[in-house]
Amino acid sequence: MSKFRDHIVNLRFTQVFNTLLERGDIRNKTEMAKLLGTYNHIVNAILKGERNLTTDQITRLADSLKVNINFLH
């Protein structure tokens, strides 16, 4: 089984998520899920390293929160 937690995109997503929380841009995983067009349990699974972000989720993150897409890759 692949270690999703160690994938660079997931590591960077976790950094972005924590930064957004600290800055107050989002309040919780539910808000992040809405921005990504997914469910809270999906965001939770990504943060726990149980699954990867999809290409669509990466694009939504970059578009909705102005996250540099190159940072995520």
PDB file with SEQRES, HELIX, SHEET and CRYST1 records, atoms N, CA, C and O in Angstrom:
SEQRES   1 A   73  MET SER LYS PHE ARG ASP HIS ILE VAL ASN LEU ARG PHE          
SEQRES   2 A   73  THR GLN VAL PHE ASN THR LEU LEU GLU ARG GLY ASP ILE          
SEQRES   3 A   73  ARG ASN LYS THR GLU MET ALA LYS LEU LEU GLY THR TYR          
SEQRES   4 A   73  ASN HIS ILE VAL ASN ALA ILE LEU LYS GLY GLU ARG ASN          
SEQRES   5 A   73  LEU THR THR ASP GLN ILE THR ARG LEU ALA ASP SER LEU          
SEQRES   6 A   73  LYS VAL ASN ILE ASN PHE LEU HIS                              
HELIX    1 AA1 PHE A    4  ASP A    6  5                                   3    
HELIX    2 AA2 ILE A    8  ARG A   23  1                                  16    
HELIX    3 AA3 LYS A   29  LEU A   36  1                                   8    
HELIX    4 AA4 ASN A   40  LEU A   47  1                                   8    
HELIX    5 AA5 THR A   55  LEU A   65  1                                  11    
HELIX    6 AA6 ILE A   69  LEU A   72  1                                   4    
CRYST1    1.000    1.000    1.000  90.00  90.00  90.00 P 1           1          
ATOM      1  N   MET A   1       0.840  -1.191   0.000  1.00  0.00           N  
ATOM      2  CA  MET A   1       0.000   0.000   0.000  1.00  0.00           C  
ATOM      3  C   MET A   1       0.880   1.247   0.000  1.00  0.00           C  
ATOM      4  O   MET A   1       1.890   1.318   0.700  1.00  0.00           O  
ATOM      5  N   SER A   2       0.481   2.199  -0.779  1.00  0.00           N  
ATOM      6  CA  SER A   2       1.223   3.448  -0.880  1.00  0.00           C  
ATOM      7  C   SER A   2       1.049   4.273   0.391  1.00  0.00           C  
ATOM      8  O   SER A   2       0.004   4.232   1.041  1.00  0.00           O  
ATOM      9  N   LYS A   3       2.075   5.006   0.721  1.00  0.00           N  
ATOM     10  CA  LYS A   3       1.998   5.894   1.879  1.00  0.00           C  
ATOM     11  C   LYS A   3       1.582   7.280   1.389  1.00  0.00           C  
ATOM     12  O   LYS A   3       2.420   8.112   1.038  1.00  0.00           O  
ATOM     13  N   PHE A   4       0.274   7.505   1.373  1.00  0.00           N  
ATOM     14  CA  PHE A   4      -0.244   8.790   0.901  1.00  0.00           C  
ATOM     15  C   PHE A   4       0.277   9.945   1.748  1.00  0.00           C  
ATOM     16  O   PHE A   4       0.475  11.054   1.251  1.00  0.00           O  
ATOM     17  N   ARG A   5       0.494   9.677   3.016  1.00  0.00           N  
ATOM     18  CA  ARG A   5       0.951  10.718   3.938  1.00  0.00           C  
ATOM     19  C   ARG A   5       2.284  11.317   3.484  1.00  0.00           C  
ATOM     20  O   ARG A   5       2.547  12.499   3.704  1.00  0.00           O  
ATOM     21  N   ASP A   6       3.119  10.493   2.851  1.00  0.00           N  
ATOM     22  CA  ASP A   6       4.449  10.938   2.443  1.00  0.00           C  
ATOM     23  C   ASP A   6       4.470  11.592   1.064  1.00  0.00           C  
ATOM     24  O   ASP A   6       5.508  12.096   0.637  1.00  0.00           O  
ATOM     25  N   HIS A   7       3.349  11.589   0.372  1.00  0.00           N  
ATOM     26  CA  HIS A   7       3.290  12.191  -0.959  1.00  0.00           C  
ATOM     27  C   HIS A   7       3.394  13.707  -0.824  1.00  0.00           C  
ATOM     28  O   HIS A   7       2.734  14.302   0.028  1.00  0.00           O  
ATOM     29  N   ILE A   8       4.216  14.330  -1.656  1.00  0.00           N  
ATOM     30  CA  ILE A   8       4.499  15.766  -1.542  1.00  0.00           C  
ATOM     31  C   ILE A   8       3.236  16.623  -1.616  1.00  0.00           C  
ATOM     32  O   ILE A   8       3.121  17.624  -0.910  1.00  0.00           O  
ATOM     33  N   VAL A   9       2.298  16.233  -2.464  1.00  0.00           N  
ATOM     34  CA  VAL A   9       1.063  17.017  -2.584  1.00  0.00           C  
ATOM     35  C   VAL A   9       0.287  16.981  -1.271  1.00  0.00           C  
ATOM     36  O   VAL A   9      -0.254  18.002  -0.846  1.00  0.00           O  
ATOM     37  N   ASN A  10       0.228  15.827  -0.633  1.00  0.00           N  
ATOM     38  CA  ASN A  10      -0.483  15.731   0.643  1.00  0.00           C  
ATOM     39  C   ASN A  10       0.249  16.477   1.754  1.00  0.00           C  
ATOM     40  O   ASN A  10      -0.384  17.103   2.604  1.00  0.00           O  
ATOM     41  N   LEU A  11       1.564  16.414   1.750  1.00  0.00           N  
ATOM     42  CA  LEU A  11       2.334  17.172   2.743  1.00  0.00           C  
ATOM     43  C   LEU A  11       2.093  18.668   2.592  1.00  0.00           C  
ATOM     44  O   LEU A  11       1.900  19.383   3.575  1.00  0.00           O  
ATOM     45  N   ARG A  12       2.107  19.126   1.347  1.00  0.00           N  
ATOM     46  CA  ARG A  12       1.879  20.556   1.100  1.00  0.00           C  
ATOM     47  C   ARG A  12       0.436  20.945   1.415  1.00  0.00           C  
ATOM     48  O   ARG A  12       0.185  22.033   1.932  1.00  0.00           O  
ATOM     49  N   PHE A  13      -0.513  20.059   1.105  1.00  0.00           N  
ATOM     50  CA  PHE A  13      -1.913  20.335   1.437  1.00  0.00           C  
ATOM     51  C   PHE A  13      -2.068  20.515   2.939  1.00  0.00           C  
ATOM     52  O   PHE A  13      -2.769  21.423   3.385  1.00  0.00           O  
ATOM     53  N   THR A  14      -1.429  19.671   3.711  1.00  0.00           N  
ATOM     54  CA  THR A  14      -1.496  19.782   5.166  1.00  0.00           C  
ATOM     55  C   THR A  14      -0.914  21.113   5.629  1.00  0.00           C  
ATOM     56  O   THR A  14      -1.466  21.755   6.522  1.00  0.00           O  
ATOM     57  N   GLN A  15       0.195  21.528   5.025  1.00  0.00           N  
ATOM     58  CA  GLN A  15       0.785  22.834   5.360  1.00  0.00           C  
ATOM     59  C   GLN A  15      -0.181  23.961   5.033  1.00  0.00           C  
ATOM     60  O   GLN A  15      -0.377  24.874   5.836  1.00  0.00           O  
ATOM     61  N   VAL A  16      -0.780  23.895   3.855  1.00  0.00           N  
ATOM     62  CA  VAL A  16      -1.733  24.929   3.431  1.00  0.00           C  
ATOM     63  C   VAL A  16      -2.936  24.937   4.375  1.00  0.00           C  
ATOM     64  O   VAL A  16      -3.371  25.999   4.821  1.00  0.00           O  
ATOM     65  N   PHE A  17      -3.465  23.771   4.674  1.00  0.00           N  
ATOM     66  CA  PHE A  17      -4.616  23.677   5.571  1.00  0.00           C  
ATOM     67  C   PHE A  17      -4.304  24.317   6.925  1.00  0.00           C  
ATOM     68  O   PHE A  17      -5.087  25.123   7.426  1.00  0.00           O  
ATOM     69  N   ASN A  18      -3.171  23.961   7.509  1.00  0.00           N  
ATOM     70  CA  ASN A  18      -2.802  24.510   8.819  1.00  0.00           C  
ATOM     71  C   ASN A  18      -2.575  26.018   8.757  1.00  0.00           C  
ATOM     72  O   ASN A  18      -2.958  26.737   9.680  1.00  0.00           O  
ATOM     73  N   THR A  19      -1.969  26.498   7.698  1.00  0.00           N  
ATOM     74  CA  THR A  19      -1.755  27.940   7.537  1.00  0.00           C  
ATOM     75  C   THR A  19      -3.085  28.684   7.420  1.00  0.00           C  
ATOM     76  O   THR A  19      -3.277  29.731   8.038  1.00  0.00           O  
ATOM     77  N   LEU A  20      -3.995  28.135   6.625  1.00  0.00           N  
ATOM     78  CA  LEU A  20      -5.309  28.760   6.466  1.00  0.00           C  
ATOM     79  C   LEU A  20      -6.073  28.799   7.786  1.00  0.00           C  
ATOM     80  O   LEU A  20      -6.763  29.775   8.080  1.00  0.00           O  
ATOM     81  N   LEU A  21      -5.948  27.747   8.572  1.00  0.00           N  
ATOM     82  CA  LEU A  21      -6.573  27.735   9.902  1.00  0.00           C  
ATOM     83  C   LEU A  21      -5.970  28.819  10.792  1.00  0.00           C  
ATOM     84  O   LEU A  21      -6.692  29.574  11.443  1.00  0.00           O  
ATOM     85  N   GLU A  22      -4.649  28.886  10.812  1.00  0.00           N  
ATOM     86  CA  GLU A  22      -3.955  29.863  11.664  1.00  0.00           C  
ATOM     87  C   GLU A  22      -4.306  31.291  11.276  1.00  0.00           C  
ATOM     88  O   GLU A  22      -4.459  32.147  12.146  1.00  0.00           O  
ATOM     89  N   ARG A  23      -4.436  31.557   9.983  1.00  0.00           N  
ATOM     90  CA  ARG A  23      -4.750  32.902   9.503  1.00  0.00           C  
ATOM     91  C   ARG A  23      -6.230  33.233   9.619  1.00  0.00           C  
ATOM     92  O   ARG A  23      -6.625  34.390   9.470  1.00  0.00           O  
ATOM     93  N   GLY A  24      -7.043  32.227   9.884  1.00  0.00           N  
ATOM     94  CA  GLY A  24      -8.476  32.452   9.998  1.00  0.00           C  
ATOM     95  C   GLY A  24      -9.205  32.476   8.660  1.00  0.00           C  
ATOM     96  O   GLY A  24     -10.365  32.881   8.592  1.00  0.00           O  
ATOM     97  N   ASP A  25      -8.529  32.046   7.596  1.00  0.00           N  
ATOM     98  CA  ASP A  25      -9.158  32.013   6.277  1.00  0.00           C  
ATOM     99  C   ASP A  25     -10.218  30.913   6.191  1.00  0.00           C  
ATOM    100  O   ASP A  25     -11.185  31.031   5.438  1.00  0.00           O  
ATOM    101  N   ILE A  26     -10.031  29.853   6.959  1.00  0.00           N  
ATOM    102  CA  ILE A  26     -11.036  28.811   7.126  1.00  0.00           C  
ATOM    103  C   ILE A  26     -11.121  28.500   8.608  1.00  0.00           C  
ATOM    104  O   ILE A  26     -10.184  28.754   9.365  1.00  0.00           O  
ATOM    105  N   ARG A  27     -12.263  27.941   9.015  1.00  0.00           N  
ATOM    106  CA  ARG A  27     -12.434  27.644  10.434  1.00  0.00           C  
ATOM    107  C   ARG A  27     -12.252  26.173  10.762  1.00  0.00           C  
ATOM    108  O   ARG A  27     -11.922  25.816  11.893  1.00  0.00           O  
ATOM    109  N   ASN A  28     -12.473  25.304   9.751  1.00  0.00           N  
ATOM    110  CA  ASN A  28     -12.432  23.876  10.047  1.00  0.00           C  
ATOM    111  C   ASN A  28     -12.367  23.055   8.758  1.00  0.00           C  
ATOM    112  O   ASN A  28     -12.311  23.602   7.657  1.00  0.00           O  
ATOM    113  N   LYS A  29     -12.376  21.744   8.922  1.00  0.00           N  
ATOM    114  CA  LYS A  29     -12.298  20.831   7.773  1.00  0.00           C  
ATOM    115  C   LYS A  29     -13.543  20.923   6.902  1.00  0.00           C  
ATOM    116  O   LYS A  29     -13.475  20.729   5.688  1.00  0.00           O  
ATOM    117  N   THR A  30     -14.665  21.214   7.517  1.00  0.00           N  
ATOM    118  CA  THR A  30     -15.912  21.329   6.758  1.00  0.00           C  
ATOM    119  C   THR A  30     -15.839  22.481   5.769  1.00  0.00           C  
ATOM    120  O   THR A  30     -16.275  22.343   4.626  1.00  0.00           O  
ATOM    121  N   GLU A  31     -15.296  23.610   6.190  1.00  0.00           N  
ATOM    122  CA  GLU A  31     -15.141  24.740   5.271  1.00  0.00           C  
ATOM    123  C   GLU A  31     -14.180  24.401   4.144  1.00  0.00           C  
ATOM    124  O   GLU A  31     -14.417  24.768   2.993  1.00  0.00           O  
ATOM    125  N   MET A  32     -13.102  23.707   4.465  1.00  0.00           N  
ATOM    126  CA  MET A  32     -12.156  23.293   3.431  1.00  0.00           C  
ATOM    127  C   MET A  32     -12.843  22.356   2.445  1.00  0.00           C  
ATOM    128  O   MET A  32     -12.653  22.472   1.235  1.00  0.00           O  
ATOM    129  N   ALA A  33     -13.629  21.442   2.960  1.00  0.00           N  
ATOM    130  CA  ALA A  33     -14.342  20.494   2.099  1.00  0.00           C  
ATOM    131  C   ALA A  33     -15.266  21.224   1.135  1.00  0.00           C  
ATOM    132  O   ALA A  33     -15.325  20.874  -0.043  1.00  0.00           O  
ATOM    133  N   LYS A  34     -15.979  22.220   1.611  1.00  0.00           N  
ATOM    134  CA  LYS A  34     -16.873  22.995   0.742  1.00  0.00           C  
ATOM    135  C   LYS A  34     -16.092  23.688  -0.364  1.00  0.00           C  
ATOM    136  O   LYS A  34     -16.521  23.710  -1.518  1.00  0.00           O  
ATOM    137  N   LEU A  35     -14.956  24.247  -0.013  1.00  0.00           N  
ATOM    138  CA  LEU A  35     -14.123  24.922  -1.018  1.00  0.00           C  
ATOM    139  C   LEU A  35     -13.602  23.950  -2.064  1.00  0.00           C  
ATOM    140  O   LEU A  35     -13.434  24.310  -3.228  1.00  0.00           O  
ATOM    141  N   LEU A  36     -13.347  22.717  -1.645  1.00  0.00           N  
ATOM    142  CA  LEU A  36     -12.825  21.710  -2.561  1.00  0.00           C  
ATOM    143  C   LEU A  36     -13.929  20.966  -3.306  1.00  0.00           C  
ATOM    144  O   LEU A  36     -13.649  20.172  -4.204  1.00  0.00           O  
ATOM    145  N   GLY A  37     -15.187  21.223  -2.933  1.00  0.00           N  
ATOM    146  CA  GLY A  37     -16.293  20.535  -3.572  1.00  0.00           C  
ATOM    147  C   GLY A  37     -16.382  19.081  -3.176  1.00  0.00           C  
ATOM    148  O   GLY A  37     -16.732  18.227  -3.990  1.00  0.00           O  
ATOM    149  N   THR A  38     -16.064  18.798  -1.923  1.00  0.00           N  
ATOM    150  CA  THR A  38     -16.074  17.412  -1.441  1.00  0.00           C  
ATOM    151  C   THR A  38     -16.678  17.368  -0.048  1.00  0.00           C  
ATOM    152  O   THR A  38     -17.345  18.311   0.378  1.00  0.00           O  
ATOM    153  N   TYR A  39     -16.447  16.289   0.648  1.00  0.00           N  
ATOM    154  CA  TYR A  39     -17.014  16.074   1.980  1.00  0.00           C  
ATOM    155  C   TYR A  39     -15.936  16.157   3.058  1.00  0.00           C  
ATOM    156  O   TYR A  39     -14.748  15.967   2.797  1.00  0.00           O  
ATOM    157  N   ASN A  40     -16.387  16.445   4.268  1.00  0.00           N  
ATOM    158  CA  ASN A  40     -15.508  16.560   5.417  1.00  0.00           C  
ATOM    159  C   ASN A  40     -14.661  15.302   5.616  1.00  0.00           C  
ATOM    160  O   ASN A  40     -13.470  15.400   5.910  1.00  0.00           O  
ATOM    161  N   HIS A  41     -15.260  14.133   5.459  1.00  0.00           N  
ATOM    162  CA  HIS A  41     -14.502  12.893   5.692  1.00  0.00           C  
ATOM    163  C   HIS A  41     -13.402  12.695   4.646  1.00  0.00           C  
ATOM    164  O   HIS A  41     -12.414  12.010   4.915  1.00  0.00           O  
ATOM    165  N   ILE A  42     -13.559  13.284   3.459  1.00  0.00           N  
ATOM    166  CA  ILE A  42     -12.513  13.201   2.431  1.00  0.00           C  
ATOM    167  C   ILE A  42     -11.316  14.050   2.852  1.00  0.00           C  
ATOM    168  O   ILE A  42     -10.171  13.605   2.769  1.00  0.00           O  
ATOM    169  N   VAL A  43     -11.585  15.269   3.301  1.00  0.00           N  
ATOM    170  CA  VAL A  43     -10.504  16.148   3.777  1.00  0.00           C  
ATOM    171  C   VAL A  43      -9.801  15.485   4.958  1.00  0.00           C  
ATOM    172  O   VAL A  43      -8.573  15.509   5.042  1.00  0.00           O  
ATOM    173  N   ASN A  44     -10.558  14.907   5.850  1.00  0.00           N  
ATOM    174  CA  ASN A  44      -9.980  14.218   6.995  1.00  0.00           C  
ATOM    175  C   ASN A  44      -9.070  13.075   6.546  1.00  0.00           C  
ATOM    176  O   ASN A  44      -7.978  12.900   7.086  1.00  0.00           O  
ATOM    177  N   ALA A  45      -9.515  12.304   5.566  1.00  0.00           N  
ATOM    178  CA  ALA A  45      -8.715  11.179   5.062  1.00  0.00           C  
ATOM    179  C   ALA A  45      -7.426  11.671   4.400  1.00  0.00           C  
ATOM    180  O   ALA A  45      -6.381  11.035   4.534  1.00  0.00           O  
ATOM    181  N   ILE A  46      -7.493  12.782   3.696  1.00  0.00           N  
ATOM    182  CA  ILE A  46      -6.294  13.356   3.066  1.00  0.00           C  
ATOM    183  C   ILE A  46      -5.309  13.791   4.148  1.00  0.00           C  
ATOM    184  O   ILE A  46      -4.115  13.503   4.063  1.00  0.00           O  
ATOM    185  N   LEU A  47      -5.813  14.482   5.156  1.00  0.00           N  
ATOM    186  CA  LEU A  47      -4.949  14.964   6.238  1.00  0.00           C  
ATOM    187  C   LEU A  47      -4.348  13.812   7.046  1.00  0.00           C  
ATOM    188  O   LEU A  47      -3.249  13.947   7.583  1.00  0.00           O  
ATOM    189  N   LYS A  48      -5.041  12.699   7.137  1.00  0.00           N  
ATOM    190  CA  LYS A  48      -4.536  11.530   7.859  1.00  0.00           C  
ATOM    191  C   LYS A  48      -3.608  10.680   6.991  1.00  0.00           C  
ATOM    192  O   LYS A  48      -2.993   9.731   7.478  1.00  0.00           O  
ATOM    193  N   GLY A  49      -3.509  11.020   5.720  1.00  0.00           N  
ATOM    194  CA  GLY A  49      -2.644  10.263   4.830  1.00  0.00           C  
ATOM    195  C   GLY A  49      -3.266   8.984   4.314  1.00  0.00           C  
ATOM    196  O   GLY A  49      -2.556   8.050   3.942  1.00  0.00           O  
ATOM    197  N   GLU A  50      -4.582   8.935   4.289  1.00  0.00           N  
ATOM    198  CA  GLU A  50      -5.283   7.733   3.830  1.00  0.00           C  
ATOM    199  C   GLU A  50      -5.684   7.799   2.360  1.00  0.00           C  
ATOM    200  O   GLU A  50      -6.076   6.787   1.778  1.00  0.00           O  
ATOM    201  N   ARG A  51      -5.589   8.963   1.767  1.00  0.00           N  
ATOM    202  CA  ARG A  51      -5.897   9.121   0.346  1.00  0.00           C  
ATOM    203  C   ARG A  51      -5.206  10.371  -0.177  1.00  0.00           C  
ATOM    204  O   ARG A  51      -4.753  11.214   0.597  1.00  0.00           O  
ATOM    205  N   ASN A  52      -5.132  10.481  -1.491  1.00  0.00           N  
ATOM    206  CA  ASN A  52      -4.521  11.635  -2.146  1.00  0.00           C  
ATOM    207  C   ASN A  52      -5.571  12.637  -2.589  1.00  0.00           C  
ATOM    208  O   ASN A  52      -6.744  12.308  -2.762  1.00  0.00           O  
ATOM    209  N   LEU A  53      -5.121  13.854  -2.766  1.00  0.00           N  
ATOM    210  CA  LEU A  53      -5.958  14.864  -3.407  1.00  0.00           C  
ATOM    211  C   LEU A  53      -6.146  14.505  -4.874  1.00  0.00           C  
ATOM    212  O   LEU A  53      -5.257  13.922  -5.495  1.00  0.00           O  
ATOM    213  N   THR A  54      -7.292  14.850  -5.421  1.00  0.00           N  
ATOM    214  CA  THR A  54      -7.501  14.664  -6.852  1.00  0.00           C  
ATOM    215  C   THR A  54      -7.010  15.907  -7.586  1.00  0.00           C  
ATOM    216  O   THR A  54      -6.792  16.955  -6.978  1.00  0.00           O  
ATOM    217  N   THR A  55      -6.844  15.781  -8.873  1.00  0.00           N  
ATOM    218  CA  THR A  55      -6.444  16.926  -9.691  1.00  0.00           C  
ATOM    219  C   THR A  55      -7.474  18.039  -9.581  1.00  0.00           C  
ATOM    220  O   THR A  55      -7.116  19.213  -9.489  1.00  0.00           O  
ATOM    221  N   ASP A  56      -8.748  17.676  -9.591  1.00  0.00           N  
ATOM    222  CA  ASP A  56      -9.815  18.661  -9.470  1.00  0.00           C  
ATOM    223  C   ASP A  56      -9.736  19.395  -8.132  1.00  0.00           C  
ATOM    224  O   ASP A  56      -9.932  20.609  -8.079  1.00  0.00           O  
ATOM    225  N   GLN A  57      -9.453  18.674  -7.064  1.00  0.00           N  
ATOM    226  CA  GLN A  57      -9.346  19.304  -5.744  1.00  0.00           C  
ATOM    227  C   GLN A  57      -8.161  20.255  -5.678  1.00  0.00           C  
ATOM    228  O   GLN A  57      -8.249  21.318  -5.063  1.00  0.00           O  
ATOM    229  N   ILE A  58      -7.064  19.883  -6.302  1.00  0.00           N  
ATOM    230  CA  ILE A  58      -5.889  20.760  -6.339  1.00  0.00           C  
ATOM    231  C   ILE A  58      -6.233  22.047  -7.089  1.00  0.00           C  
ATOM    232  O   ILE A  58      -5.882  23.140  -6.644  1.00  0.00           O  
ATOM    233  N   THR A  59      -6.909  21.917  -8.207  1.00  0.00           N  
ATOM    234  CA  THR A  59      -7.298  23.081  -9.006  1.00  0.00           C  
ATOM    235  C   THR A  59      -8.256  23.975  -8.223  1.00  0.00           C  
ATOM    236  O   THR A  59      -8.102  25.197  -8.228  1.00  0.00           O  
ATOM    237  N   ARG A  60      -9.231  23.387  -7.556  1.00  0.00           N  
ATOM    238  CA  ARG A  60     -10.176  24.177  -6.759  1.00  0.00           C  
ATOM    239  C   ARG A  60      -9.463  24.909  -5.625  1.00  0.00           C  
ATOM    240  O   ARG A  60      -9.780  26.061  -5.329  1.00  0.00           O  
ATOM    241  N   LEU A  61      -8.514  24.248  -5.002  1.00  0.00           N  
ATOM    242  CA  LEU A  61      -7.748  24.872  -3.926  1.00  0.00           C  
ATOM    243  C   LEU A  61      -6.989  26.083  -4.450  1.00  0.00           C  
ATOM    244  O   LEU A  61      -6.985  27.147  -3.831  1.00  0.00           O  
ATOM    245  N   ALA A  62      -6.363  25.908  -5.572  1.00  0.00           N  
ATOM    246  CA  ALA A  62      -5.601  27.011  -6.173  1.00  0.00           C  
ATOM    247  C   ALA A  62      -6.525  28.164  -6.574  1.00  0.00           C  
ATOM    248  O   ALA A  62      -6.205  29.331  -6.349  1.00  0.00           O  
ATOM    249  N   ASP A  63      -7.653  27.831  -7.161  1.00  0.00           N  
ATOM    250  CA  ASP A  63      -8.575  28.865  -7.638  1.00  0.00           C  
ATOM    251  C   ASP A  63      -9.308  29.576  -6.510  1.00  0.00           C  
ATOM    252  O   ASP A  63      -9.378  30.805  -6.497  1.00  0.00           O  
ATOM    253  N   SER A  64      -9.848  28.831  -5.577  1.00  0.00           N  
ATOM    254  CA  SER A  64     -10.698  29.439  -4.551  1.00  0.00           C  
ATOM    255  C   SER A  64      -9.916  30.127  -3.446  1.00  0.00           C  
ATOM    256  O   SER A  64     -10.389  31.111  -2.876  1.00  0.00           O  
ATOM    257  N   LEU A  65      -8.729  29.628  -3.134  1.00  0.00           N  
ATOM    258  CA  LEU A  65      -7.956  30.212  -2.038  1.00  0.00           C  
ATOM    259  C   LEU A  65      -6.679  30.890  -2.502  1.00  0.00           C  
ATOM    260  O   LEU A  65      -5.859  31.327  -1.694  1.00  0.00           O  
ATOM    261  N   LYS A  66      -6.527  30.969  -3.803  1.00  0.00           N  
ATOM    262  CA  LYS A  66      -5.345  31.634  -4.385  1.00  0.00           C  
ATOM    263  C   LYS A  66      -4.041  31.010  -3.906  1.00  0.00           C  
ATOM    264  O   LYS A  66      -3.049  31.701  -3.677  1.00  0.00           O  
ATOM    265  N   VAL A  67      -4.066  29.677  -3.760  1.00  0.00           N  
ATOM    266  CA  VAL A  67      -2.857  28.938  -3.405  1.00  0.00           C  
ATOM    267  C   VAL A  67      -2.087  28.690  -4.692  1.00  0.00           C  
ATOM    268  O   VAL A  67      -2.670  28.272  -5.693  1.00  0.00           O  
ATOM    269  N   ASN A  68      -0.797  28.940  -4.675  1.00  0.00           N  
ATOM    270  CA  ASN A  68       0.040  28.720  -5.866  1.00  0.00           C  
ATOM    271  C   ASN A  68       0.062  27.240  -6.176  1.00  0.00           C  
ATOM    272  O   ASN A  68       0.547  26.435  -5.381  1.00  0.00           O  
ATOM    273  N   ILE A  69      -0.462  26.889  -7.325  1.00  0.00           N  
ATOM    274  CA  ILE A  69      -0.565  25.493  -7.721  1.00  0.00           C  
ATOM    275  C   ILE A  69       0.820  24.835  -7.826  1.00  0.00           C  
ATOM    276  O   ILE A  69       0.953  23.632  -7.600  1.00  0.00           O  
ATOM    277  N   ASN A  70       1.831  25.611  -8.161  1.00  0.00           N  
ATOM    278  CA  ASN A  70       3.188  25.064  -8.255  1.00  0.00           C  
ATOM    279  C   ASN A  70       3.718  24.637  -6.886  1.00  0.00           C  
ATOM    280  O   ASN A  70       4.525  23.712  -6.801  1.00  0.00           O  
ATOM    281  N   PHE A  71       3.278  25.292  -5.826  1.00  0.00           N  
ATOM    282  CA  PHE A  71       3.684  24.905  -4.484  1.00  0.00           C  
ATOM    283  C   PHE A  71       3.161  23.514  -4.132  1.00  0.00           C  
ATOM    284  O   PHE A  71       3.819  22.751  -3.425  1.00  0.00           O  
ATOM    285  N   LEU A  72       1.978  23.201  -4.632  1.00  0.00           N  
ATOM    286  CA  LEU A  72       1.355  21.912  -4.298  1.00  0.00           C  
ATOM    287  C   LEU A  72       1.997  20.744  -5.019  1.00  0.00           C  
ATOM    288  O   LEU A  72       1.876  19.605  -4.568  1.00  0.00           O  
ATOM    289  N   HIS A  73       2.671  20.993  -6.117  1.00  0.00           N  
ATOM    290  CA  HIS A  73       3.270  19.885  -6.890  1.00  0.00           C  
ATOM    291  C   HIS A  73       4.648  19.629  -6.396  1.00  0.00           C  
ATOM    292  O   HIS A  73       5.332  18.741  -6.905  1.00  0.00           O  
TER     293      HIS A  73                                                      
END                                                                             
